[in-house]
């Protein structure tokens, strides 16, 4: 009965999505297409029936007679399944991927050897050859803690070691289980778990759903303290008449009892609030979730459990977003507050820096978009939130832009306004048109012409100007066109943040500026696991001891290597005064804005097993490859200074490395300040924390680099059960449960659905999910009926 109820709950979400004949807020290419109707096949037209049914019969005969799967013996099937015991292989996804990752070039799990050339997303693709797969030895363990008999995974298969641990069900404790932070008892990792341990089950403490409150993580711009230090902030609005205020985000005080703590990273370290949580209505209700198009909303969320959600709209009402032009609102906001900011002109800014009240820098959040991307109403909600929280609620401190990759290199995007408008109409919702900057690979070949020389390795077998290998090129170009910004966040379409985007970006930037350059590269090469490493000072001491034991020198400033080409203006200005001889080196770089903030460790790519570690172009091949650093997942903040150096390395020296390696490597070579920010990352199962350290810091000298790196394809399976990595599966499952959709929970019985409307409405349960601030990635679909698009 539970399975039937869950299935019906999931099914109840279908009509709202399928029944829409069109969605005027979505671009043409993203609007739902009509389903095939049976009357088309059974209609009165004889010729139509003959053609269609002949085609169907031929296709069926082909698959029956020639499909090798249907002619495979039982023994061959078993041998095919046993390939799962070998090296982990990811899913190929070249163009249209929000990430440029290792497994994009490898075949899927349990897949037989493929032809030399495959079609992937409309492109010819040459997969990597796989090493010989040997049967698993039950007594043999790999560096990640590795492959033992799996009692909780797919029946009859040996699986990764971590699959034997129990699921952490505390994530699914809802609003009626909220307790204050002082009463909160996490279900993980403070308590001890074994493979037989039971997950914590929260007691339902409330009979009614609690009420949320307005949540504003921005500074109190009206306070005396702020106004006496900085230029006053003028409020911003959604409309030209300045009658529609920017909606507020809402949050709940407290945390669901038993909800796990993050396994990796820390709230307190970065200064992110962890004593509050957000449900889907408090997070997205202000932007159109929970009410229909007739009221100016999106219509999503109406068919989910919604007790108490009306509190979100009591003050402002349900805002009608029809006709909202986010670019216009963003521009008005900046112009009303223009005198708050530095300008990007070095001479003028040096003068402004001496004046009171203080000016501040501006930051661009640049979202990578491509033609053909399938927008949904959930996507609208996410980017409405991004513009509202970062730009309009901060008085213009941030601007949001879309960097739209036009994949048709023949499109005259510089010459014909009609072509540009058609591209926008087909690929971007009208409300975001003004935020888009179009570019193409053909443009990059013109902007960065010339011979880039020899490439050490090119596993992607693609062009150096292509987005797959050189996604930094259009960002460098964008930065040259926008000198008004001091920093540029490179962001992706399939990333989500539970909570305020302003809190995320502001705390990361503030924390990174406080970091000393002393030992920064070594700390950034390692995952911080608080339950294993202790507090940050203890982690810092541990890294220092490990560095000394390794015999490797700590890196401060530019690194030298054979064949290095100097910059045009030298590197004497890249280290701050606090790093000069005679200063306390522990204070070196403290207070200096980071040139690069990554969201995964900055690892040594050499001998790491990472597929693209040798993708190095333009360097003198009479020497070895230059030293390299990389960070998987391209989401990062880059300074204007770093992008300027990358630009010079590209156009003057014709140097390049693979997309995820280029910014960290250039920062490493030229002595720029780079740091990995250990944001909270959750795990789906109750790993012992010492095993997490072995799996994720199992590389050379207990880091993420070198032999044993977690980014080696044989080890990447460990990320599937986390909330942040390009191949994460848990991130999407948790996110969709939080949105109110019934989901497979990832256990052995894949047919079992959990969550959904009926389960959340059950008074014996704890209600809809409420999650703390967290990054989740990748989110390839949100409403389960959208899964077939991906």
N, C-alpha and C positions, 0 to 999 in steps of 0.2 A: 504493500500500500504506500510506503514511503517513496518508493521509486515512481509509482504512478502519480502521486501528488507532486513530486518534484518535476516530473516530466510535464504535467499539466501547468505547473507554475511557469516553467520555461516557455511552453507553447503559448501561454497567455500573452507573452511579449511579442509574438509574431505579427498579429494583424496590424498593430500600430505602425510597424515598419513597412510591411508588404502592401498594405492597402493604400498608401500614399501614391497617387499617380504622378506627383511631381513634388519637388521641394524647392520653392523659389529662392531660398537662401543659399542653395548649393550651386556650384558651377555646372555647366551643361554636362560635362563628362562624368560628374559624380551623381547625377540624379538617377533614382532607381529606374531600371529598365523594365518594360512590361514582361510578364512571364509568358511562356509559350502556352497557348490555349489549345485544349484538345479539339475544339471545333475546327481549328486550323487543319488538323490531321483528318478529321472526319467530315469535312465540309462537302458541299454538293459538287465542287469542281472536280471532274473525273481526272483531268490531267494532273492537277495538283496532288490528288491522292495517289495516283500511279507513281509520280516522281518521288514523293516523300517516302512511301512505303517501300519502293524499290531500294532507295538509299538505305533505309533502316535495315532491310533484310541483308543487303550486301555487307554493311558494317558488322552486323551480328555474325554472319558467316565468317568474315575475316577474323574476328576476335576468337571465334570458336575453333577455327582450323589452324590459325597461325600464332595465336598468343602462346608464348613459351611457358607462361605461368600455368596455363591449363593443361600443358603437356608435360609438366614437371612431375617426376615421381615423388612419392612420399619421402624417400631417402634424400632426394635433392632438396626438398622443402626444408627438411630438418637441417641439412648442411647450410642452407641459406640463412635460416634463423640463427645458427651458431656463429655466423659472422658478427653477431652482436657482442661476442666475447672479445672482439679485437679492438683496434684503435677507434676511439670516438670520432665520428664524422659529422660535420654540421650540414646545414641546409644551404644549397646554393641560392644566392639572391643578389644579382649584380645591380643593374640599374633599378632605381626605385627603392633601394634599401636605404634606411636612415643611417646605417652604419657601413663602414668599409672594413670588413672583418676577416679573420682567418678562415672560418668555416665556409665563407661564401664561395670558396674555390674547391670545396670537397663535397663528396656525394653524401646522401642522407643515410640515417641509421638503417641498418639491416638491408642495404641496397647492394645488389650484385654489381660486378665490374661493369662499368658503363662504356659506351663507344668512345672513340677518341674525341669526337666532337659532339657536344650536346647543345640543344637550344635552351637557353635560360633567359626568361623574361624577354624573349624576342631577339636574343643575341646568340651568335655562335660562341661556344664556350669550351675550352679545353680543360678538363678536370685534371687535378694532380694525380699522379700515380700513387697507389696505396702500397705500403709495405706488406710483405707477406704476413698473413694473420695466423698466429699459432694458437692452438687450444690453450685455454687458461689453466694454469697450475693452481690448484686450490690452496697450496701452501706458499705460493709466491705473492708478494705484495709489491705494489708499485709505489713511487714516491708520494703519491697523494693519499695514501692510506688504503688503498686501491680497490682491487676487485675480489671480494669474497662472495660467498653464496648469498644471494639476495632473497630474503624471506618476505619482503614487502613489495617487491617490484613485479614486473611481468612474470607470469607463471612459467616455470620451467627454464628461466634464463638466469645466467650469472650476470650480475649487474654491478655498477659502481658501489664502492664500500658504503657511501653515505645513504644509499637507499634502504639500508637495513634499520635505520633509526626511525623512531615514531614521528608521525606528523604532529606539528605544533598547532593544535586546534584553538589555542587562545586568540589567534588572529580574528576568529569569527565570533568572539564575544561582542555583543552589541551595546546599544545605548543604555539599556536597562541594567547593565552590569557596571556602569560608571562608578568609580570611587575617586576620592581626592588623591593627589600624588603621594601624600604622606601615608595613606592607607593601601596604596598599590603594592601588590606582590607579584612580580613578574613570573610567568611560567617558564622562562628560560632567559639567560643561562645560569642564573644564580642557584637554581636547585640542581641536584645531581640526576643525570639520566643514564639509564642503561638501555639496551636494545629491547628489554621487556617492560620498561617503565610506561606508566600511563600518563597521557598528557593532562595538564591542568584543566579542570572544568570550572569555569567561573560560576559562582552562585548568583542568581538573579536577585539584585538588591532592590529594584524599584518595580512598582506596578504600572507606572506611567513613564512615557518618554520624557527626559529632561528637556529644558529649554536652552537654546544656544544664546550667546551674546555676541555683540559686534566685536570683531577682532581687527585691530590696526597695529601692525608691527612697525609702521613707519614712525619716525620721530614725531613728537608732539610739536608740530610746527607753530602752534599758537602759544607755546610756553615761553615764559620770560627768559629761561636759560637759552633756548634756541634762538629767539629773536635778538638777544643781546650778542650772539656770536656770529650768526649767519644772516644773509639777506632774507627778509620775510618771504613766505611762500603764499602765492595766491591760489585759491581753489580752482580746480578744473571741472569741466562739464562735458557731457556727451553731445550736446547740441549747440548750434550756433547762437541761439538765444540765451544760453547759459541758464536754462530752467530745469534741466534734467541732471541732477548730481551724479557723480560716479558712485555706483552701488558699493556697499560695504560687504566684506567677507564676514562670516560668522564662524564661531567655534564653540565647543563645549568644554566646560571646566572639568577636568578629570580624565581618567584613562579606564577603559574596560579592564576589570580585574582579571588577572592571569594573562593579559596580552604579553607576548614575548618582548624582550629587549633586543635591540640590534646586536648581531654577532660581530659585525665589523663597523668601525667608526663610532662617533660619539656626538650626542647632542650638546652636552655641557662644554666639551672642548671647543666647538665651533660657535657656541652662543645661541643655539637654536632652541626654542621652547619645546619641552617634552612633557609638560604637565597639562596639555590640552589635546583635544582630538577633533576631527572633522568628519561629518557624514557627507553623503553626496549632495544633500540639499543645502547645508551650510556652506559647502565649497562652491557649488555650481548654480544653486538656486538664484543667486543675485544676477546671473548672466543668462537666464532663460531655461534652466532645467526645472521641470515640474509644472509647467503650464504651457498651453497650446499655442499654435501659430495665430489663432484668432485674438490672442492677447499680446502678441509680439514675442512669444517664447519659441522654443524649439520643438516642444511636444514630447521630448524624451523624458523619462522619469515619471510620467503620469501613470503608467501601468505598473509601477513598482509600489511597494509598501511606503506610506507617506505620513504616518501618524506624527502630528506636531509640526509638520513642515511649514504650515502657514505662518509661523513665527518669523520666518525669513523675510516675508513681504509686509509685515505689519507697519513698518515705518515708512518705507518708500513705495509700497505697492509693487505690483508685477510690472517691471519696466518693459516697454515696447521697444524692441531693438530694430524694428523695421526702419530702414532709412539711415541707420547709424553709419557714419563714415569715420572709421577709426583713424585714418591718416589725417583727416581734417581736425578731429578732436585732439590728436597728439600734437599737431602743429600749433593749434591755438594755445594749448597748455604750455608749450615751450615759449612762445612769443610773450605770453603773460608773465613768464618767470625768467626771461632771458638774462636779466642782470644778476642772476644767482650763480652763473656758471663761468668757468674758464672757456676760452674761445677756440683753442687749438693754434692760435698765433703765438709763437714763442715770445716775441718781443712784448706784445700786449699782455700776455699772461704773466710774464715776469713782473710787470708793473702792478697788475691786479693782485698778485700774491702778497704785495706789501701793504695792501689797503685793508681797512676794516669797514664793514663786516667781511667775514671770510667768504670766498668763492669756493665752489666745489667742481669736480670733474663730472663729465657726462659719459655714459656708457651706452653702447648700441648692443641690442640683443638681435643677432642675425640668424634667422631660421632658414635652414636649407630646405628648399621646395623644388619639385620637378614637375614638368608637364606630364599629365597622366595620373598624378596622385589622386586617390579617391577620397574626397572630403566627405565627412559625415556630420550630423548635428553635434555629436560629441566633440569632434574636432573644433567646430565653431566655439563651443563653450570654453575649451581649453585656451584658445588664442584670444578670445574676449577677456578672459581672466588675465592673461599675460599682459595685454596692453593696459588694462584697467589698473592692475596692481603695481606694475613697474613704472609706467609712464604717468598716467593721469592722477594716481593717488600719491605720487612723489613730486608733483609739481614740475615734471619734465626732466627729472634726473636721469631717466632711462628713455631710450627710444627703441621701438620694435620695428624690425624690417624683415621682409621675406626676400631671400636671394633665389630667384626663380630660374632654374636651369631649363632652358629651351633645348630639348633634345634634337630638334630638327635644325641641323647646321645650315640648311639653305634658307631658313626663315630670315627675312630682312628686318631684324629687330632694331637696327639703328636707322633704317632708311624710311620705314613706312609705319605711320601711326595707326593705320587701319589694321595692319598685321598684329601690332602690339595689342590693340584693343581686343581683337579676336582671340588671341592667345589668353589674355586675362579672362575674357568671358567664358572660355571653355575650361579653364583650369583653376580659377580662384574665385571664391565668393565675392560678390560685389563689395561687401563692406570692408574687404581688405585690399582692394585694388591699388589704392594709393600708397600702400606700404611695400609694394613689390619693385625690385630691381631685376631686370631680365639680363641673362647672360647665356652664352653658348660656348662650347668647346672651340668652335671656329674663332670666336672672339679671343680666346686665350692664346691661340696660335699666333694671332696678330699682335697681341699685347706682349707676349713673351716669345719673340721669333728667334731663329737661329738654331745651330746644332748643339744639342745637349750632350753629345758625346756618348761614351760607352756606359752601359748599365751593367753592373755586376750580375744581378739576377732580375728577372722579370716574370715571376710566377703567374701573374695575371695575364701575361701576353697581351698587354694593351698599351695604348699610346701614352706618352709622358704628359700630354696636355689633357688627357681624359679625366673625368671626375673621379673615377675609381682610384687612380694612383695619385692624383694631384688636386684634391678638393680644396686645398689651401690657396690655389691660384686665384679663383674668383673672390675669395675673402681678402686677399692681399690687394686686389684691384679695388674692391669696395672700400677698404680702409684708405686707399690713396684718394678716393673721391670724397671721403668724409673726414677731413682732418679735425673736425670739431669734437670727435669722440676720443677719449683717452684710452678706453678699453672696448673690446669687442667680444661678446659671448657668442661662440659658435654653437648653435642649438639645433635639435632635430625634431622632426614632425611626430615621432613616436615616443617621446619622453613625456612623463607626467610628474607633477609634484603635488602631493597632498599637503595643502597649506598655502600660504601666501608666497608668491614668487619673489616679492620684494625681500621677505625675510631670508629666503634661500640665498639670493645673490648678494645681498648686503652683508650677511654674516660671513659668507665665504671670503669676500673681498677684505673685510676688516680683519679676520683671523689671519689671512695670508700676509697682510702687511705687518703683522706683529711678529712673524717668524724670522728668526735669525738665519743668516746665510750659512753660519757654521753648522755643518752636518746636514744641510737641507736636502742635498741630493741623496744622501744615504737614508735619511728618514723617509723620503718620498719614494724610495724603492721598496717599501715594505708595507703590508697591510697592518693597520693598528687594530688589535683585538683586545678591547679593554678587560674582558673577563679573564684573559690569559696574560696580558702584558702589564696589567695594573694601570696606574694613572699615567698621564703624558710625560711627566718628568722621569718616571721609571722607564718608560718606553724609550725616551731619549738617551738615558744612560745605557740601556741595553744595546741600542744601535751603535753608540760610541764604542762599547766593548767589542761588539761583533766586527766593527770596522777595523779596530786595532788588531784583533786576532786574525783577520783576513790578510794583513800585510799590505792592503791597498790604502793609498793616501786619500784623505778626505778632499773633496773638490770644492774650491772656492775660486770664483773668477774664471776667465777663459781657459780652455784646455788646448794644449798644443799637440799636433800630430803631423806625421810626414805628409807633405803635399798640401798643407792648409793654406788657403788663400786669404790674405788680410782684407778687411773691409776698406772701402774708399777713404773713410775718415778715421780709421784706426779704432781701437777699443778702449782708449784711455778713459773715456767717460762712462763706461758701463758699470763700474763699481762705485757705490756711494762713498762719501767721505768717511763714514763710520767704519769702513773696512781698511782704511789706510794704516800703515805702520804706526805704532804708538797708541792706538785705540784698543779698547776692550773688545776682543774678537767675538765674544758672546753677544755683543750688541751690533755686530756687523749686519747691516741690512734691516735691522729692526726699525719699523716705521716706513719702510720703503714698499711701495705698491709692487705686488708680484707682476712680473711680465707674463707668466703662464700659471694658470690654476687648472689642474687636471682633476678629474673625478675618479680616476683609477691610478695605481702606482706608476711612477716614471721608471720603467725597468730597463736594464741593460739588455739590448736586443741580441747582442753577440752570443751565439751558441745557446740561445733560449729555446730553439725549436719553433719559434713563431714563424709562420709561413713566409711573411714578408720582410723578415729581418735583413735579407740581403738585397732588397730593392733599393739600390743606391746608384744614382745617376750623376755623371759629369765630373766625378772626382778622378784624380790621376790613378790609372790602373797599374802603374809600376809599383805602387804601394798597396798595402792591405786596405781593406775597407776602413773608413774613418770610424772613430768611436761613435756609438749611437745610443740614443734613449728613445723610448716610445711609451705611449699610453693608449691602451685599447679603449675604444669608444671615443669619438672625436669631440664630444661635448667638452668645452674648455673655455676659459677666458684668456684672451691674448691682448697684450698691450699694443698700443700704436707703435711703440719702439720695436717690439719683437716683429710685428708684421712688416715694418720698414726694413729691418735686417733680412727677413725672409725674402722680401721683394728684391733687395740688392743681390742676395745669393742666387736668386732665380734669373734675373735679367742680365746681371753683369757676369757672374761666374757660371751660369747654367748648371747650378747644383740643384739636386732634388733628391728626396727620398720618399718612400711610401707615405700616403696621407697622414696616418696616425703617428708617424715617426718624425716628420719634418719639423713641426714646431718645437718639440722637446729637444731634438738633435741640434737645431740652430741655437736654441737657448743654451744648451750644454757647451757648444763650441765657443760661443762668444761671451760667456760669463753673465748671462741674464738671470734674473731671479725667477726660479720655477719651483712649484710646490704642488704636491698631491694633497688635496683636502679630504680627510677621512670622514666623509658624510655617513650617516647611518645606513647600513645595509643589513637586511634581515635574511634569515634562512628559513626554509620551509620545514625542516626536520631538526630534531634535537641532537645535533652533533655535539660530542664532547669538544670543548674549546681547544684542547691540545691537538685534536685531529684537524680542526679548522686551521690552526697555525701550520701544521705539517702540509696540508693541502695547498694553502694559499701563499705561504712563505717558504715553500720547499725548494727554492732555487739555490744558486750559489751563495754561500755565506749567509744563509737564512733570509734571503731576499726573494723578490719575484723575478729576478733575472737569471741568465745562465742556465745550465743544466737543471732540470727539475722545475722549470718555470711553470706557473699555473696557466700560462698562455700558450704553452705547447699544446697542440691539438689532442694529444693523448690525455691531457689533464683537464681540458676545458669543460668536460662533463660536470665538474664540481660546481660550475656557475649556474647550471640549470635550475637548481633549487634555491637561488638567491633572488633578490629583488632588483639587482642592477648589473646587467651585462648584456651583450648583444644576443646571446643565445638563451637568456633566462626564460624559463617556462612558468615559474612561480609568480613572476611579476604580473603577467597577464591574467593568470587565474585569480590572484588576490584582488586585482583592480576590478575585474568584472563582478566578483562577488560584492565588492564595496559599492559598485553601481547598482546593485540589486538584482542581478541576473543569476539564475541557477547555473552552476558550473560543475563540471567534473572536478573532483578534488585531487586528482593525480594519483590516487591509490591504485591498487592492482585491478580493481573492478572499474574499468573505464566507463561503464554504463551508469554508474552511480552519480547522480547529480545532487549537489548540496546548495543551500541558499535559495534565493528567489522569494517571490512575494508570499507564498503560503507559509514558508518556514519563518520569514521575518514577522508575519502577522500572528504566528502562534504565540499565545500568551504565556505558555510554559517556557518559551525561549527568551532570549535577551534582546531581540529586536535587530534593527539594521546596524551594519558595521560602522564603527567609528575608529578611524586610524590617525596616528600621529603624523607629523611632518615626515615625509619620506619621498625619495625619488624612486620611480618604477620605470623599467625599460627592459625590453621593447613592448609597446602596446600596439600590436598590429591590427586589432579590431576591438570593439567595445561591446556593442550589442551582438550576442552570439549569432544572430542571423546574418551578420556581416562576414563571418569567418570564411565563407566560400569565395570571397573576393581576393583572398590572400593565399 
